[in-house]
């Protein structure tokens, strides 16, 4: 499965747009990690606990988007975007979405 952030795939032709493919996950870190992150906001530095959470979230959301695109019969997903939003204190949703398409090698 080809996944790109552009509205085309170099060397390929979009033969059919199948619709929106999306995947999301809502994540929260446990209180111990929140305490460590809160301490880092005082002394400065990267909030590694949250960086790890966002990496895990992006991967999960992308995998769910690709699974939906496969169920739609897609060869690829174009114009992929990520959106993050807070759903409650200490929990965030990460949404991955794009257009599921059928592709053909360009001649």
The first five atom37 places (N, CA, C, CB, O) and aatype in JSON, in Angstrom:
{
  "aatype": [20, 20, 20, 20, 20, 20, 20, 20, 20, 20, 20, 20, 20, 20, 20, 20, 20, 20, 20, 20, 20, 20, 20, 20, 20, 20, 20, 20, 20, 20, 20, 20, 20, 20, 20, 20, 20, 20, 20, 20, 20, 20, 20, 20, 20, 20, 20, 20, 20, 20, 20, 20, 20, 20, 20, 20, 20, 20, 20, 20, 20, 20, 20, 20, 20, 20, 20, 20, 20, 20, 20, 20, 20, 20, 20, 20, 20, 20, 20, 20, 20, 20, 20, 20, 20, 20, 20, 20, 20, 20, 20, 20, 20, 20, 20, 20, 20, 20, 20, 20, 20, 20, 20, 20, 20, 20, 20],
  "atom_mask": [
    [1, 1, 1, 1, 1],
    [1, 1, 1, 1, 1],
    [1, 1, 1, 1, 1],
    [1, 1, 1, 1, 1],
    [1, 1, 1, 1, 1],
    [1, 1, 1, 1, 1],
    [1, 1, 1, 1, 1],
    [1, 1, 1, 1, 1],
    [1, 1, 1, 1, 1],
    [1, 1, 1, 1, 1],
    [1, 1, 1, 1, 1],
    [1, 1, 1, 1, 1],
    [1, 1, 1, 1, 1],
    [1, 1, 1, 1, 1],
    [1, 1, 1, 1, 1],
    [1, 1, 1, 1, 1],
    [1, 1, 1, 1, 1],
    [1, 1, 1, 1, 1],
    [1, 1, 1, 1, 1],
    [1, 1, 1, 1, 1],
    [1, 1, 1, 1, 1],
    [1, 1, 1, 1, 1],
    [1, 1, 1, 1, 1],
    [1, 1, 1, 1, 1],
    [1, 1, 1, 1, 1],
    [1, 1, 1, 1, 1],
    [1, 1, 1, 1, 1],
    [1, 1, 1, 1, 1],
    [1, 1, 1, 1, 1],
    [1, 1, 1, 1, 1],
    [1, 1, 1, 1, 1],
    [1, 1, 1, 1, 1],
    [1, 1, 1, 1, 1],
    [1, 1, 1, 1, 1],
    [1, 1, 1, 1, 1],
    [1, 1, 1, 1, 1],
    [1, 1, 1, 1, 1],
    [1, 1, 1, 1, 1],
    [1, 1, 1, 1, 1],
    [1, 1, 1, 1, 1],
    [1, 1, 1, 1, 1],
    [1, 1, 1, 1, 1],
    [1, 1, 1, 1, 1],
    [1, 1, 1, 1, 1],
    [1, 1, 1, 1, 1],
    [1, 1, 1, 1, 1],
    [1, 1, 1, 1, 1],
    [1, 1, 1, 1, 1],
    [1, 1, 1, 1, 1],
    [1, 1, 1, 1, 1],
    [1, 1, 1, 1, 1],
    [1, 1, 1, 1, 1],
    [1, 1, 1, 1, 1],
    [1, 1, 1, 1, 1],
    [1, 1, 1, 1, 1],
    [1, 1, 1, 1, 1],
    [1, 1, 1, 1, 1],
    [1, 1, 1, 1, 1],
    [1, 1, 1, 1, 1],
    [1, 1, 1, 1, 1],
    [1, 1, 1, 1, 1],
    [1, 1, 1, 1, 1],
    [1, 1, 1, 1, 1],
    [1, 1, 1, 1, 1],
    [1, 1, 1, 1, 1],
    [1, 1, 1, 1, 1],
    [1, 1, 1, 1, 1],
    [1, 1, 1, 1, 1],
    [1, 1, 1, 1, 1],
    [1, 1, 1, 1, 1],
    [1, 1, 1, 1, 1],
    [1, 1, 1, 1, 1],
    [1, 1, 1, 1, 1],
    [1, 1, 1, 1, 1],
    [1, 1, 1, 1, 1],
    [1, 1, 1, 1, 1],
    [1, 1, 1, 1, 1],
    [1, 1, 1, 1, 1],
    [1, 1, 1, 1, 1],
    [1, 1, 1, 1, 1],
    [1, 1, 1, 1, 1],
    [1, 1, 1, 1, 1],
    [1, 1, 1, 1, 1],
    [1, 1, 1, 1, 1],
    [1, 1, 1, 1, 1],
    [1, 1, 1, 1, 1],
    [1, 1, 1, 1, 1],
    [1, 1, 1, 1, 1],
    [1, 1, 1, 1, 1],
    [1, 1, 1, 1, 1],
    [1, 1, 1, 1, 1],
    [1, 1, 1, 1, 1],
    [1, 1, 1, 1, 1],
    [1, 1, 1, 1, 1],
    [1, 1, 1, 1, 1],
    [1, 1, 1, 1, 1],
    [1, 1, 1, 1, 1],
    [1, 1, 1, 1, 1],
    [1, 1, 1, 1, 1],
    [1, 1, 1, 1, 1],
    [1, 1, 1, 1, 1],
    [1, 1, 1, 1, 1],
    [1, 1, 1, 1, 1],
    [1, 1, 1, 1, 1],
    [1, 1, 1, 1, 1],
    [1, 1, 1, 1, 1],
    [1, 1, 1, 1, 1]
  ],
  "atom_positions": [
    [[0.86, -1.18, 0.0], [0.0, 0.0, 0.0], [0.89, 1.23, 0.0], [-0.97, 0.0, 1.23], [1.8, 1.36, 0.82]],
    [[0.62, 2.13, -0.92], [1.37, 3.38, -1.02], [0.62, 4.44, -0.21], [1.54, 3.82, -2.53], [-0.6, 4.57, -0.31]],
    [[1.37, 5.19, 0.59], [0.78, 6.26, 1.38], [1.64, 7.51, 1.2], [0.68, 5.85, 2.9], [2.85, 7.49, 1.42]],
    [[0.99, 8.61, 0.8], [1.71, 9.86, 0.55], [0.91, 11.05, 1.09], [1.99, 10.03, -0.96], [-0.3, 10.98, 1.26]],
    [[1.63, 12.14, 1.34], [0.97, 13.37, 1.78], [0.62, 14.28, 0.6], [1.86, 14.12, 2.77], [-0.04, 15.3, 0.78]],
    [[1.05, 13.9, -0.59], [0.74, 14.68, -1.78], [-0.58, 14.2, -2.38], [1.89, 14.57, -2.83], [-1.12, 13.17, -1.97]],
    [[-1.1, 14.95, -3.37], [-2.36, 14.54, -4.0], [-2.12, 13.69, -5.24], [-3.18, 15.77, -4.36], [-3.02, 13.5, -6.06]],
    [[-0.91, 13.18, -5.38], [-0.57, 12.29, -6.48], [0.56, 11.37, -6.02], [-0.16, 13.1, -7.77], [1.23, 11.63, -5.02]],
    [[0.76, 10.29, -6.79], [1.87, 9.38, -6.52], [2.76, 9.41, -7.76], [1.37, 7.91, -6.2], [2.32, 9.0, -8.84]],
    [[4.0, 9.87, -7.64], [4.88, 9.92, -8.8], [4.96, 8.55, -9.49], [6.29, 10.38, -8.39], [5.14, 7.52, -8.84]],
    [[4.83, 8.58, -10.81], [4.92, 7.35, -11.59], [3.64, 6.53, -11.61], [6.01, 6.52, -11.06], [3.62, 5.43, -12.16]],
    [[2.58, 7.06, -11.01], [1.3, 6.36, -10.97], [0.18, 7.3, -11.38], [1.04, 5.79, -9.57], [0.3, 8.52, -11.3]],
    [[-0.88, 6.71, -11.8], [-2.08, 7.44, -12.18], [-3.22, 7.01, -11.27], [-2.45, 7.21, -13.69], [-3.42, 5.81, -11.06]],
    [[-3.95, 7.96, -10.72], [-5.13, 7.63, -9.91], [-6.25, 7.28, -10.87], [-5.54, 8.81, -8.95], [-6.66, 8.11, -11.69]],
    [[-6.74, 6.05, -10.77], [-7.82, 5.62, -11.66], [-9.19, 5.72, -11.01], [-7.58, 4.2, -12.1], [-10.21, 5.78, -11.7]],
    [[-9.2, 5.74, -9.67], [-10.48, 5.84, -8.98], [-10.25, 6.33, -7.55], [-11.21, 4.47, -8.97], [-9.36, 5.86, -6.85]],
    [[-11.07, 7.28, -7.14], [-11.07, 7.74, -5.74], [-12.16, 6.96, -5.03], [-11.31, 9.3, -5.62], [-13.33, 7.01, -5.42]],
    [[-11.79, 6.24, -3.98], [-12.72, 5.37, -3.28], [-13.38, 6.02, -2.07], [-12.02, 4.12, -2.84], [-14.35, 5.5, -1.52]],
    [[-12.85, 7.16, -1.66], [-13.44, 7.86, -0.53], [-12.45, 8.07, 0.6], [-14.64, 7.11, -0.02], [-11.27, 7.74, 0.49]],
    [[-12.96, 8.61, 1.69], [-12.14, 8.95, 2.84], [-11.77, 7.69, 3.62], [-12.89, 9.95, 3.75], [-12.63, 6.87, 3.95]],
    [[-10.49, 7.56, 3.91], [-10.01, 6.5, 4.81], [-9.49, 7.21, 6.05], [-8.89, 5.6, 4.13], [-8.78, 8.21, 5.95]],
    [[-9.85, 6.69, 7.21], [-9.41, 7.34, 8.44], [-9.18, 6.31, 9.53], [-10.44, 8.37, 8.9], [-9.73, 5.21, 9.52]],
    [[-8.34, 6.71, 10.47], [-8.08, 5.89, 11.64], [-7.74, 6.82, 12.78], [-6.94, 4.87, 11.38], [-7.09, 7.85, 12.59]],
    [[-8.18, 6.45, 13.98], [-7.88, 7.31, 15.12], [-7.62, 6.47, 16.36], [-9.03, 8.3, 15.37], [-7.97, 5.29, 16.43]],
    [[-7.02, 7.11, 17.32], [-6.79, 6.5, 18.62], [-6.81, 7.61, 19.66], [-5.45, 5.71, 18.67], [-6.43, 8.74, 19.38]],
    [[-7.26, 7.26, 20.85], [-7.25, 8.2, 21.97], [-6.32, 7.62, 23.02], [-8.7, 8.46, 22.54], [-6.48, 6.47, 23.43]],
    [[-5.36, 8.4, 23.43], [-4.33, 7.9, 24.36], [-4.19, 8.84, 25.56], [-2.98, 7.75, 23.64], [-4.44, 10.04, 25.48]],
    [[-3.77, 8.23, 26.66], [-3.43, 8.97, 27.87], [-2.25, 8.26, 28.52], [-4.65, 9.09, 28.86], [-2.17, 7.03, 28.46]],
    [[-1.37, 8.98, 29.14], [-0.27, 8.4, 29.89], [-0.71, 8.2, 31.34], [1.01, 9.3, 29.81], [-1.57, 8.93, 31.84]],
    [[-0.12, 7.23, 32.0], [-0.49, 7.0, 33.4], [0.1, 8.09, 34.29], [-0.01, 5.62, 33.86], [0.98, 8.84, 33.87]],
    [[-0.39, 8.16, 35.5], [-0.08, 9.27, 36.39], [1.43, 9.4, 36.66], [-0.81, 9.09, 37.7], [1.92, 10.52, 36.81]],
    [[2.15, 8.31, 36.73], [3.6, 8.39, 36.95], [4.31, 9.14, 35.84], [4.2, 7.0, 37.07], [5.18, 9.96, 36.09]],
    [[3.93, 8.85, 34.61], [4.52, 9.56, 33.47], [4.09, 11.02, 33.46], [4.12, 8.87, 32.13], [4.88, 11.9, 33.1]],
    [[2.84, 11.3, 33.86], [2.38, 12.68, 33.94], [3.18, 13.47, 34.96], [0.89, 12.74, 34.28], [3.49, 14.64, 34.74]],
    [[3.52, 12.84, 36.08], [4.3, 13.53, 37.11], [5.7, 13.86, 36.58], [4.41, 12.66, 38.39], [6.21, 14.96, 36.79]],
    [[6.31, 12.89, 35.88], [7.64, 13.14, 35.3], [7.58, 14.27, 34.27], [8.2, 11.85, 34.65], [8.46, 15.13, 34.23]],
    [[6.54, 14.26, 33.44], [6.4, 15.32, 32.43], [6.18, 16.67, 33.1], [5.24, 15.0, 31.46], [6.72, 17.68, 32.65]],
    [[5.39, 16.7, 34.16], [5.14, 17.96, 34.87], [6.44, 18.51, 35.45], [4.08, 17.77, 35.99], [6.68, 19.71, 35.43]],
    [[7.28, 17.62, 35.98], [8.57, 18.04, 36.52], [9.42, 18.66, 35.41], [9.31, 16.85, 37.17], [10.09, 19.67, 35.64]],
    [[9.41, 18.06, 34.23], [10.22, 18.57, 33.11], [9.75, 19.95, 32.66], [10.17, 17.6, 31.94], [10.55, 20.74, 32.16]],
    [[8.47, 20.25, 32.83], [8.0, 21.58, 32.45], [8.6, 22.65, 33.35], [6.47, 21.65, 32.5], [8.69, 23.81, 32.96]],
    [[9.01, 22.25, 34.55], [9.62, 23.19, 35.48], [11.1, 23.39, 35.14], [9.47, 22.69, 36.93], [11.59, 24.52, 35.1]],
    [[11.81, 22.28, 34.9], [13.26, 22.37, 34.68], [13.64, 22.48, 33.2], [13.94, 21.16, 35.27], [14.78, 22.81, 32.87]],
    [[12.69, 22.22, 32.33], [12.95, 22.31, 30.89], [13.38, 20.98, 30.3], [14.02, 23.36, 30.62], [13.76, 20.06, 31.02]],
    [[13.31, 20.9, 29.0], [13.71, 19.69, 28.29], [12.55, 19.04, 27.57], [14.33, 18.71, 29.25], [11.39, 19.42, 27.74]],
    [[12.89, 18.07, 26.76], [11.88, 17.34, 25.99], [11.0, 16.53, 26.92], [12.55, 16.43, 24.95], [11.47, 15.93, 27.88]],
    [[9.71, 16.52, 26.62], [8.76, 15.69, 27.36], [8.7, 14.33, 26.68], [7.33, 16.37, 27.43], [7.78, 14.04, 25.92]],
    [[9.7, 13.5, 26.96], [9.87, 12.23, 26.25], [8.66, 11.31, 26.39], [11.1, 11.52, 26.75], [8.33, 10.57, 25.47]],
    [[8.0, 11.36, 27.55], [6.83, 10.52, 27.76], [5.73, 10.85, 26.74], [6.29, 10.7, 29.2], [5.06, 9.96, 26.22]],
    [[5.57, 12.13, 26.46], [4.55, 12.55, 25.51], [5.02, 12.37, 24.07], [4.18, 14.0, 25.75], [4.21, 12.08, 23.19]],
    [[6.3, 12.53, 23.82], [6.83, 12.26, 22.48], [6.59, 10.8, 22.11], [8.34, 12.59, 22.4], [6.15, 10.49, 21.01]],
    [[6.88, 9.89, 23.06], [6.64, 8.46, 22.84], [5.16, 8.18, 22.61], [7.16, 7.62, 24.03], [4.8, 7.4, 21.73]],
    [[4.31, 8.82, 23.4], [2.87, 8.62, 23.26], [2.4, 9.05, 21.86], [2.1, 9.4, 24.35], [1.59, 8.36, 21.24]],
    [[2.91, 10.18, 21.38], [2.48, 10.66, 20.07], [3.0, 9.77, 18.94], [2.96, 12.09, 19.85], [2.31, 9.57, 17.95]],
    [[4.21, 9.25, 19.08], [4.73, 8.32, 18.07], [3.86, 7.07, 18.02], [6.21, 7.93, 18.37], [3.47, 6.63, 16.94]],
    [[3.54, 6.51, 19.19], [2.67, 5.33, 19.25], [1.3, 5.64, 18.65], [2.52, 4.85, 20.71], [0.74, 4.83, 17.91]],
    [[0.77, 6.81, 18.97], [-0.54, 7.21, 18.48], [-0.56, 7.37, 16.96], [-0.98, 8.5, 19.14], [-1.49, 6.91, 16.3]],
    [[0.47, 8.03, 16.41], [0.54, 8.2, 14.95], [0.6, 6.84, 14.26], [1.77, 9.06, 14.56], [-0.08, 6.62, 13.26]],
    [[1.41, 5.93, 14.8], [1.52, 4.6, 14.2], [0.19, 3.86, 14.25], [2.6, 3.78, 14.92], [-0.22, 3.25, 13.25]],
    [[-0.49, 3.9, 15.38], [-1.77, 3.2, 15.52], [-2.83, 3.81, 14.6], [-2.25, 3.25, 16.97], [-3.55, 3.08, 13.92]],
    [[-2.92, 5.14, 14.57], [-3.9, 5.8, 13.71], [-3.62, 5.51, 12.23], [-3.89, 7.31, 13.97], [-4.55, 5.28, 11.46]],
    [[-2.35, 5.53, 11.85], [-1.98, 5.22, 10.46], [-2.34, 3.79, 10.11], [-0.48, 5.46, 10.23], [-2.9, 3.54, 9.05]],
    [[-2.04, 2.85, 10.99], [-2.38, 1.44, 10.74], [-3.88, 1.25, 10.6], [-1.85, 0.55, 11.86], [-4.33, 0.48, 9.75]],
    [[-4.66, 1.92, 11.41], [-6.12, 1.82, 11.31], [-6.63, 2.44, 10.02], [-6.79, 2.5, 12.52], [-7.56, 1.91, 9.4]],
    [[-6.04, 3.57, 9.6], [-6.42, 4.19, 8.33], [-6.12, 3.24, 7.17], [-5.68, 5.54, 8.13], [-6.95, 3.05, 6.28]],
    [[-4.92, 2.65, 7.18], [-4.54, 1.73, 6.11], [-5.43, 0.5, 6.08], [-3.09, 1.31, 6.26], [-5.78, 0.0, 5.01]],
    [[-5.81, -0.01, 7.25], [-6.71, -1.17, 7.31], [-8.06, -0.83, 6.69], [-6.9, -1.63, 8.76], [-8.63, -1.65, 5.97]],
    [[-8.57, 0.37, 6.95], [-9.83, 0.78, 6.34], [-9.68, 0.92, 4.83], [-10.32, 2.11, 6.95], [-10.56, 0.5, 4.08]],
    [[-8.56, 1.49, 4.38], [-8.32, 1.64, 2.94], [-8.25, 0.27, 2.26], [-7.01, 2.43, 2.68], [-8.78, 0.1, 1.16]],
    [[-7.61, -0.7, 2.91], [-7.54, -2.06, 2.35], [-8.93, -2.66, 2.24], [-6.65, -2.96, 3.22], [-9.25, -3.3, 1.23]],
    [[-9.77, -2.47, 3.25], [-11.16, -2.98, 3.19], [-11.94, -2.34, 2.05], [-11.88, -2.73, 4.53], [-12.87, -2.95, 1.52]],
    [[-11.56, -1.12, 1.67], [-12.21, -0.41, 0.57], [-11.67, -0.87, -0.77], [-12.02, 1.1, 0.72], [-12.22, -0.52, -1.81]],
    [[-10.6, -1.66, -0.77], [-9.99, -2.13, -2.01], [-8.96, -1.18, -2.6], [-11.04, -2.39, -3.02], [-8.68, -1.24, -3.79]],
    [[-8.41, -0.32, -1.78], [-7.47, 0.7, -2.26], [-6.07, 0.12, -2.48], [-7.39, 1.86, -1.26], [-5.67, -0.86, -1.85]],
    [[-5.35, 0.77, -3.4], [-3.93, 0.49, -3.63], [-3.06, 1.5, -2.9], [-3.61, 0.5, -5.14], [-1.87, 1.27, -2.68]],
    [[-3.67, 2.63, -2.52], [-2.91, 3.68, -1.87], [-3.82, 4.66, -1.17], [-2.05, 4.4, -2.86], [-5.04, 4.65, -1.34]],
    [[-3.21, 5.52, -0.37], [-3.92, 6.62, 0.29], [-3.12, 7.88, 0.0], [-4.1, 6.37, 1.85], [-1.93, 7.96, 0.31]],
    [[-3.78, 8.86, -0.58], [-3.11, 10.11, -0.94], [-3.61, 11.25, -0.05], [-3.34, 10.44, -2.43], [-4.65, 11.15, 0.59]],
    [[-2.84, 12.32, -0.05], [-3.2, 13.54, 0.7], [-3.41, 13.25, 2.19], [-4.47, 14.17, 0.1], [-4.36, 13.75, 2.8]],
    [[-2.54, 12.44, 2.76], [-2.67, 12.02, 4.15], [-2.36, 13.18, 5.09], [-1.74, 10.83, 4.45], [-1.41, 13.94, 4.87]],
    [[-3.17, 13.31, 6.12], [-3.01, 14.36, 7.13], [-3.18, 13.76, 8.52], [-4.04, 15.51, 6.9], [-3.79, 12.7, 8.69]],
    [[-2.63, 14.46, 9.51], [-2.78, 14.08, 10.91], [-3.36, 15.25, 11.67], [-1.42, 13.63, 11.51], [-2.99, 16.4, 11.42]],
    [[-4.26, 14.97, 12.59], [-4.86, 15.99, 13.44], [-4.84, 15.48, 14.88], [-6.32, 16.34, 12.98], [-5.15, 14.31, 15.13]],
    [[-4.49, 16.34, 15.79], [-4.5, 15.99, 17.2], [-5.46, 16.91, 17.93], [-3.07, 16.08, 17.81], [-5.5, 18.11, 17.66]],
    [[-6.22, 16.34, 18.86], [-7.11, 17.17, 19.67], [-7.22, 16.59, 21.07], [-8.51, 17.28, 19.02], [-7.15, 15.38, 21.27]],
    [[-7.39, 17.47, 22.03], [-7.56, 17.04, 23.42], [-9.03, 16.67, 23.6], [-7.13, 18.16, 24.44], [-9.91, 17.45, 23.25]],
    [[-9.29, 15.48, 24.13], [-10.68, 15.05, 24.35], [-11.08, 15.17, 25.81], [-10.87, 13.62, 23.87], [-12.27, 15.24, 26.12]],
    [[-10.1, 15.2, 26.7], [-10.32, 15.45, 28.12], [-8.96, 15.75, 28.73], [-11.02, 14.23, 28.84], [-7.94, 15.57, 28.07]],
    [[-8.93, 16.19, 29.95], [-7.65, 16.49, 30.6], [-6.8, 15.22, 30.64], [-7.87, 17.04, 32.04], [-7.21, 14.2, 31.19]],
    [[-5.62, 15.3, 30.05], [-4.71, 14.17, 30.07], [-4.91, 13.14, 28.98], [-4.81, 13.5, 31.35], [-4.21, 12.13, 28.97]],
    [[-5.84, 13.37, 28.05], [-6.07, 12.41, 26.96], [-6.21, 13.16, 25.64], [-7.34, 11.56, 27.23], [-6.85, 14.21, 25.56]],
    [[-5.58, 12.6, 24.61], [-5.61, 13.24, 23.29], [-5.99, 12.22, 22.22], [-4.25, 13.89, 22.96], [-5.64, 11.04, 22.31]],
    [[-6.7, 12.7, 21.22], [-7.01, 11.88, 20.05], [-6.05, 12.24, 18.94], [-8.49, 12.08, 19.6], [-5.74, 13.42, 18.74]],
    [[-5.58, 11.26, 18.23], [-4.8, 11.49, 17.03], [-5.55, 10.83, 15.89], [-3.34, 10.92, 17.17], [-5.85, 9.64, 15.93]],
    [[-5.87, 11.62, 14.86], [-6.62, 11.16, 13.7], [-5.72, 11.22, 12.48], [-7.89, 12.01, 13.49], [-5.08, 12.24, 12.22]],
    [[-5.68, 10.13, 11.71], [-4.99, 10.1, 10.42], [-6.08, 9.92, 9.36], [-3.9, 8.94, 10.35], [-6.97, 9.09, 9.51]],
    [[-6.0, 10.72, 8.28], [-7.0, 10.58, 7.23], [-6.41, 10.92, 5.88], [-8.22, 11.47, 7.52], [-5.42, 11.64, 5.78]],
    [[-7.03, 10.38, 4.85], [-6.61, 10.64, 3.48], [-7.62, 10.06, 2.52], [-5.2, 10.07, 3.21], [-8.63, 9.5, 2.94]],
    [[-7.35, 10.19, 1.24], [-8.23, 9.66, 0.21], [-7.71, 8.3, -0.26], [-8.33, 10.65, -0.98], [-6.59, 8.18, -0.75]],
    [[-8.57, 7.29, -0.1], [-8.24, 5.94, -0.58], [-8.41, 5.93, -2.1], [-9.14, 4.84, 0.11], [-9.43, 6.38, -2.62]],
    [[-7.42, 5.4, -2.81], [-7.47, 5.43, -4.27], [-7.03, 4.11, -4.88], [-6.59, 6.56, -4.8], [-6.34, 3.31, -4.24]],
    [[-7.45, 3.9, -6.11], [-6.93, 2.84, -6.97], [-5.86, 3.47, -7.83], [-8.05, 2.17, -7.84], [-6.05, 4.57, -8.35]],
    [[-4.72, 2.8, -7.98], [-3.61, 3.34, -8.75], [-3.24, 2.41, -9.9], [-2.4, 3.57, -7.85], [-3.47, 1.2, -9.86]],
    [[-2.65, 3.02, -10.92], [-2.09, 2.27, -12.05], [-0.75, 2.89, -12.39], [-3.05, 2.28, -13.28], [-0.62, 4.12, -12.39]],
    [[0.24, 2.05, -12.67], [1.56, 2.57, -13.1], [1.38, 3.42, -14.35], [2.57, 1.4, -13.37], [0.69, 3.03, -15.28]],
    [[2.01, 4.59, -14.35], [1.96, 5.45, -15.53], [2.84, 4.87, -16.62], [2.4, 6.9, -15.17], [3.88, 4.27, -16.35]],
    [[2.41, 5.06, -17.84], [3.17, 4.53, -18.97], [4.08, 5.56, -19.56], [2.25, 4.02, -20.04], [4.8, 5.27, -20.52]]
  ]
}
